[in-house]
Structures are given as C-alpha cells and as structure tokens.
C-alpha cells in the first residue's frame, strides 16, 4: 500500500478538542510538514489547546470561519495547501435540538464552502472529512456486529442529520469533480482539553465541585469511548495510509452505559454513586446505542492503545490540574445546556464579562432584560437591520416621527456574534429585519450571485431569528409575496387570493426561491412575525425601488393585476403589529388588486398628462429579463380583520401616493 506524504496541511477547527490533539501530534512528529490551522474560536475552542505547537516553525494559526469563501480560497492559494483535514463543526447534540440552524450553517454550508474552494483551486491531493458514528443512527441493542462503512445512514437528531448531509456533499464532489476525499466516522472521544458540555468532562467537573451528576433518562444508553491520543493516532494513519473515496470507522468494541461512566467517575473521586447520580428528563430523542465495526482501520495498522481505566484517570488528573482552563462554564454544566455561541466565547446565565488567567476575555454573557421587554407596553426600543435599504430607512423615519427610540444594527445578519453584540449593547424590545438581497437594479442580479443571496436571505435571516429567540425577542421580518403565481386554484381575475397557510408555487427566480425557503423554515420559530410585502409603492416617486417609478421608466410593461403594498399606509401598521406582539405569517398587502395599466392611468391623470406607454405579453417580457416575475393576488382578509381601517389598494394609491404628488 502506497504511503501518502503531504506537504502543507490545513486543519479546520483545530483549536477544538480532537483537532487540537491531531494538530499537536502532526506538528511534533513531522517537522517537514507545514501545519496551518483555521478556527473561528467559537465557544468550545481555546487557543491554549494549541500551546504545544505555537512556537514551532512549521505551525501557523489563522482565526477565521470556514463559511468565508474568500478566506478559504486565499488560504489554499497563499499557503499552497495540498491536504485538508476538516474537523470544524458544531457537535453537541443537546445544542442541536434548540439551535439547529447554526448546525446547518456550520456543518453543511461550511463544508460546502471548503469543497467548492478545493474544486476551484484544483490543488488538493487529500480531503479528509471528519464525520461521526451518529450518522448510522441507532444500533439494535442485541446486535453483535457493528455498523460497517457501507451501512445505511439513518441519522436521528439535527446534529447527525447535518453531518450526514455534509457527507453527501463530500461524496458528490468526489464523484463529480474527482476530489480525492476520505471520510472518517468516529465513536465518542474523551481526554484533556475537551469543553465540558460533553459527558465525561462535565461529570468530572461536577464531581470536583461536589455537584450531582445529571443523567438523561435512566442511564441505560450505551456508548463507546476512545481516548483522544488514540484517536489522534488514527487520523495520522488515515492521513498517510487511507485510500481515496473510502470511509473509515474509528471505533472500539468496548461499550459502556452512561450510568456506568457516572459510577466510574464517582469511584475515582471516592464518592458514593447512589448519592451523587441524579436522573433528569431525557433528550427529545436519545439513541440507545452506537456500535461500530472497526476492522477496516485496524487493517491499516491502527489499534486502540489506552484502556478505559488508564484514559479516565489521565483525564481526571488533567481537569483537576487545570480547573480554570475553560473559565466559567456553569452554563455548560446544566443538565440540558443551551449555549449561545460567540467567537472565543462561552455564554452562561450570568451577566459579567469573564477573563482567563492571562487577562484575555473568554466569553461575554447575553441576558435578556428583566425590566422592559417585548411584553412590557411601557417600554419600546427597536433594533432595525437594513439601515441603507429602502424599508429600513423609512422605518427609522417613522420611529422618529412617533417618538420611538431605535437604533440600527451594526452586525451582519450572517455573523451571529455581531448580532448578539448588537442586542447586548442596544437592549431592544423588538427587532425589525428589513435587510436582505433583492438585487440591483432588480432580482436578475441574484441569478448570478446565488451564494451571496443565500448567505443573506437564508442563513442571515435564520441566524437573526434564532438569536432573537434565544433572547426572548420578537422579530418583525419583512419578507415577500413574490413566491406565488396565478394557478388553476387561484386564477387571474377570480378574486381568489393566496392565503397565509398556502405553500409557495413560484420558483421562477432564485430570489423567490430563497425567500420561499426561508419563510418555510421560519414557521418553526414562534418569535417571528413574517410580513409578505409585494411590489412596494410609496409616495416618493423619485425612489428607484418604488414600483411606480420602475414601470413609469419602462418603454413597455405587462398588464397583469397584482396585490401590492402601499408603504405609507402599511409600514405604520407594522409598528402597531410589533406593539401588539403579533406573530406568524401575514399577507402584508392592501386588499384587492391593481394592474400595471390602472396604475399608469392614475400616473397620467395625477402626475404627467402626456405620459404614454405600451404593453407587451409575458413571452415578449421574457426576452428582456433574466428571471421570470411573480404575478398573483394575495388574500388580505387576515390583515384586514386585524386592521379594518386599512384602505383597498386603489383607494390607498390615491390617498397616499397620487394626491400628495398631484401636478395636474
């Protein structure tokens, strides 16, 4: 078997637990290899994990996110990377039940960015993707043979589902583009440096402090545990001897129930297990057993070297010698931790900024305001995203007019840490999301900028919604109704509009695809009020985003009745909806429909008597645009019932747009 010899290795997530042991081992054992490590320093990463390597000439640390395509491409090219060992991921199952979108963003999107960079640069000779035994799903309790590398993937929780999804991308890039990929699937790993959200370090720290050891369910769940140095050696073997397009299980046949682990740790500390073990509510779903067939990797020469007793003793000694390694981790030691994530930070239930022993900030705590909040009618302060956009600018002006305190967010939607920082500093009662990519000058731009559109319209919006949820805030989300088109059930001219519960049926433009996708996902958030805006119109007829301004400048227009949004009337309603804490999806349009010709007739009557235009059909329109446009009628009865004073679209056009601009 040929031995692969890399030159320049990029290790992602290398300030985390397993990857730091792998990085330190390679730096120490192979001085001829250049080891570049990339880590965004999320809550479970720590630069101190890389202390053994930091002074080595063949080691380089880069702080950054694998989701940044520009950074990844830059590193691959400037560092002449020929090998990637991809560890970076969100991995804690408990977190995935309450923060699943962050797992999708990191584990699937981040992996996709790496793969695409490998395809573009064309210089990668090995891409080692680190997955998990959890992708196989639950193993039968009486199974005597473990899952082998060709076993079916049946993930059962959001974490393992995202890891399985990432594996599919890796496989696809291997087959479609010939990328030399290798995938590993490992059992649970334990040892020094592990962030104590995981079972063994959590139990050790709790035992050190005389606290109960919380066990989910009855503790009968079975897991296999490998010591970190054995796992680091396994990756060393896979790196040098693994075959391209193969999968390798990194596992052990020695299994332990969770309650057995608690008993063993209790005994190490001389504690009576019966008095210290505390049974708590189980996870939403907790696989009973994971069991791997580890023979394939053993044939490459690897074997488990550290016994359970030896490894557990080493781990306990390390934590007792380094009790402050992770700072204040009280939030992680809860039976069901819900950690907010910031680069370099660990968030708990307190309200202080914490420093490590070197005086460096290790994490920042975000705590929702106890006095004054979304449910407090005496307190209003809006945090608005989309300062440079049309709707965001108008919202700020409305707040000034109504005397409502507001600030614009400084963070980017896709940057979770900056959103948390905004909320912490501004302490809003409500968050308005008027940010998004619609394209300039129109949605055709999105057809050639798909990655950017996904990053903002999907990942960014979901991140903001989740941050708001974690902080108990209502998010008013300006969405679009351009996700429907007339069909047999909702024919043009019938007066039958699409309702809030209807599923999108228009996929003509990539912009609309992203908006439909994110709207469907936002249904899972009970803290979001989605407002479907359509063809927005305002009294500012000089604004190029104004639908009237657009069509009055075209040589030809189609003539199709559509639902539309008169911003001068409906934006104040959005503020009132926030005050009422309304949630769910709302068709945010004036009742009724109006056609292009009807609007231009009003324009001619009120603004420009000599104005002329001509019509063309959809087939002719298609020749001058890149992406098809949505045409539909929205059912406005839900909004009208809440705000019965709202005018019909034609009456609103006259009152708010044409009368104030009347020239004739």
PAFISE-930759 format. One record per residue (C-alpha): residue in one letter; z, y negated, x negated. Coordinates in steps of 0.05 Angstrom, whole numbers, plus 5000, padded with zeros to 4 digits. Example, Ala and Ser with C-alpha at 12.3 -4.5 7.8 and 13.67 -1.06 7.14 Angstrom:
PAFISE-930759
a515650904754 s514350214727 
***
This chain:
PAFISE-930759
x500050005000 x497949334972 x503448824960 x502248124985 x504347554939 x504946864970 x504746204931 x507145664979 x511345865039 x513145435099 x519445675134 x520645355202 x527745275230 x530545405160 x536945015170 x538745505225 x542446165217 x537546725200 x532146295168 x537145965120 x539146645093 x531746825085 x530146165051 x536046205003 x534246924986 x526946754970 x528646124931 x533646524890 x529447154879 x522546854870 x522446234827 x514846254825 x514446154900 x514745454928 x519145454990 x518144875038 x522944875097 x521844485161 x527544365211 x528843825262 x536343925253 x537844105325 x544944255348 x545044965317 x542244745250 x546144505190 x543544255123 x549644565090 x546645245105 x541545085051 x546544864998 x545045454953 x537745234948 x537944474948 x538044384872 x532644904859 x525944634833 x521945104879 x525444844943 x523544264988 x526644065054 x522843675107 x526143415171 x521343465228 x519243815292 x514244375296 x511644055360 x508843475318 x501643685305 x500543115256 x506643315214 x504944055214 x497743925193 x500043445139 x504943945110 x499944515109 x494844095072 x499143695024 x503644285005 x497744765002 x501445255047 x498645965048 x504346315085 x508546125146 x514946465167 x516246195236 x523546235256 x524345565293 x526345695366 x531545575419 x535146245422 x541546235463 x540546595529 x546146215565 x542745555550 x536145815576 x538945925645 x540645185652 x535644855605 x529445295609 x524244755598 x526944605529 x525745335512 x518545295537 x517444665496 x520344935432 x518645675435 x511645655466 x508844965455 x511744915384 x508745595366 x502045375395 x502044755352 x503245175289 x497745665307 x492745115321 x494444785254 x493145455219 x486445525254 x484344815237 x486444835163 x483745545152 x488245665092 x493746125118 x493946835089 x500147055127 x503346805192 x509847175204 x512347045275 x519747185288 x520947455358 x526647845389 x528448535417 x529648195484 x522148165498 x522548915513 x527448785569 x533049255588 x533349955557 x535450535601 x542750705590 x541251435577 x535151315532 x535751695466 x529451375436 x529050625426 x523350165443 x517750235392 x512949685371 x507749875424 x512749885482 x511349445542 x514248745542 x518748635603 x522948015590 x528547875639 x531047175623 x527846495608 x529246555533 x525947235524 x520247035570 x518546445525 x518846885464 x514247385497 x509546815515 x509546575443 x507847285421 x501847295466 x499346655434 x500346945365 x496547575384 x490947165414 x490046745352 x489947375311 x484447685353 x480447065370 x480646695303 x482447235254 x489146915237 x492947415193 x499147495238 x505147955234 x510647965287 x517848195280 x522648365336 x529948395316 x536648615342 x542648145343 x544547855276 x551447625253 x554547355190 x556446695155 x553346035176 x551946235249 x553045705302 x558845945346 x555245965412 x553646695393 x558647245409 x561547435341 x562846745311 x565246495379 x570347065383 x572546955311 x573746205320 x577346325386 x581746855354 x583246395296 x585945885345 x589746375389 x585046285448 x582746825497 x576247195483 x571747105545 x567447705563 x561747645613 x562348165668 x566048795649 x564148805576 x560149455582 x553649135558 x551149475495 x548249115435 x546249295364 x548448835307 x545548745238 x548748355181 x544947735160 x543547945088 x540548595111 x536048215158 x534047725103 x532048335061 x528048595119 x523947955122 x522947995047 x519948695057 x515648475115 x513147875075 x510848305017 x509148975049 x507848825123 x500848965148 x496848425184 x496348495260 x502448955261 x509248885295 x515749095261 x522349225295 x528349005253 x533949415282 x539549915277 x541250525319 x548750355314 x550650055381 x556949715406 x559349485474 x561448755479 x568548975494 x568549395431 x566548785390 x572348395421 x577148965405 x574849005333 x575648255322 x582448255355 x584748805309 x582248435247 x586747855267 x592548315286 x592148105359 x593348555419 x586448615454 x589648715522 x593048045519 x587147645490 x580947905526 x579147515588 x573647755636 x569347195664 x563447115711 x557247465686 x550647125669 x545447065725 x542347685693 x545248055634 x541148635605 x545549245599 x542549495534 x537349355480 x535449945436 x530049935381 x526250465344 x526850235271 x522850765236 x516550365223 x520149845179 x524050395144 x517450695121 x516250045083 x522650165043 x527749765082 x534450035105 x540949765133 x546049695075 x552149365106 x556849755150 x559649435213 x566749425185 x564449105120 x560048585152 x565148385204 x570448305151 x565847865108 x564147445169 x571347345189 x573247145117 x567546635115 x569646295180 x576946285160 x574945965094 x570145465128 x573345275195 x570244575196 x563144795177 x560444605246 x565344045263 x567944025334 x564744605372 x569444635431 x563644575479 x560345195449 x566645605455 x566845555531 x565346205569 x558845905595 x556845345547 x551844825570 x549844465506 x545743835505 x541143815445 x540143265394 x537243305324 x543043425278 x547843415336 x552643845376 x554743585443 x561143765479 x565343485535 x568642925496 x566342215484 x567142105410 x562342105352 x564242645302 x563442655227 x563143235179 x567443285117 x562442855079 x562842295130 x556042445160 x555142425235 x554443135260 x553843005333 x554042505389 x557142645456 x553942435521 x558642385580 x556442135649 x560141515671 x566341665711 x566241005747 x559840735775 x554141215783 x548641455829 x553441565886 x557040905878 x553840395923 x557539835887 x554140005822 x546739945807 x543339935740 x536340205730 x533540515667 x525940455671 x520740825630 x513740535627 x515039825603 x507839695582 x504940025643 x502939705709 x508240025753 x513739965702 x512339225693 x512439095768 x518939485775 x522239035724 x519938415761 x522538695827 x529338835796 x529738115771 x527837865840 x533138295874 x538438165821 x538938895800 x540938995727 x535639405690 x533339585620 x527039915594 x527840565557 x526240555483 x525441305476 x519141705483 x519142195540 x517742795496 x523442625448 x529742895481 x534442585430 x531841885442 x532541965518 x539742185510 x540941585465 x538041115519 x542541395573 x548641365528 x547440635510 x544940375577 x549340785624 x544640725684 x545840915756 x538641135766 x532641285722 x525541075742 x519741445708 x513541015712 x510941265645 x505041735639 x498041805614 x492641645665 x487341475612 x483940835592 x479640585624 x480341175672 x482141915677 x475942125639 x479841965576 x484442545590 x478743035586 x478042915511 x485442805498 x488543415530 x494243535482 x496642825487 x496242865563 x500343505565 x505543215517 x506942615561 x505342825632 x508243525629 x513043615570 x515442895572 x516742865646 x520343525647 x524643325588 x526742675622 x528243045687 x532543545650 x536343005611 x537642645676 x540143285708 x544843415651 x547742715660 x548242735736 x542742215746 x537442155800 x530442075771 x525341695813 x518741985788 x512141635802 x507142195810 x500242225841 x497042465906 x490542585868 x492043325868 x488643465935 x481643435962 x478843506032 x478044226053 x476944646116 x484044566139 x484243826122 x477143586135 x474942876123 x475842426184 x480242926221 x486742546213 x490043176187 x493342996122 x496343396066 x503943466073 x509343466020 x510044216021 x502544356012 x500244655947 x495244245905 x488044455913 x484443965868 x483244155796 x477143735781 x480343315727 x485043505671 x489542915690 x490343205760 x491643905732 x497543645690 x500343255748 x499943855795 x503144295743 x509043835730 x510143705804 x510744445818 x515744525762 x519743915784 x521044255851 x526444655814 x530244015798 x534943775852 x535743095819 x528542865824 x525042435876 x517542515868 x513241965896 x505842135904 x502141485892 x494641445909 x489440945888 x494640395879 x493039695902 x496839045890 x495838305905 x494038195832 x486538245836 x485738105762 x489238735741 x484039245717 x488339825743 x488039555814 x483539995857 x480339385890 x479039065822 x475739705798 x470939815856 x469239075861 x466539115790 x462439745800 x455039705814 x455440285863 x461140615899 x462041235941 x464341116012 x469941606030 x476241486070 x482641576028 x490041486032 x492440915987 x498740575962 x499939825972 x504739695915 x507239015942 x510039376002 x511840065974 x514939915907 x520839555941 x521440175984 x522040605921 x528140185901 x531140275970 x529841025964 x533841025899 x539540665934 x539441195988 x539241745935 x533242075968 x530442685934 x524643175938 x517243025945 x514642435985 x507442236001 x508141525976 x502241216014 x501440756072 x499841106138 x492541236153 x486241196110 x481340676089 x474340756059 x471240406000 x466440026045 x472039796091 x475839516031 x469639166003 x468138876072 x475138566071 x473938326000 x467537996022 x470837686082 x477037416047 x475037315974 x467637285959 x462737166017 x456637305974 x459237965947 x454338545950 x454839275934 x451139925946 x453240635957 x451641305925 x453742005940 x458342475902 x452542815867 x450042155841 x457141945822 x457942585782 x452442365735 x456241745711 x463342035706 x466142595664 x471242885712 x470642935788 x475242485830 x480142675884 x478942465956 x483942616010 x488442396067 x496042456057 x500642576116 x505341976115 x509942176172 x515842356127 x515941676094 x514541306159 x520341656192 x525041416137 x521940716136 x519040596206 x517539866190 x512140066139 x505139806157 x498840216163 x494140186104 x489339686135 x494839226161 x498339256094 x491939086057 x491138456099 x498338236096 x499938376023 x493238335988 x487737946023 x491637406060 x495237175996 x488637155958 x484436866014 x479036395989 x474336336049 
***
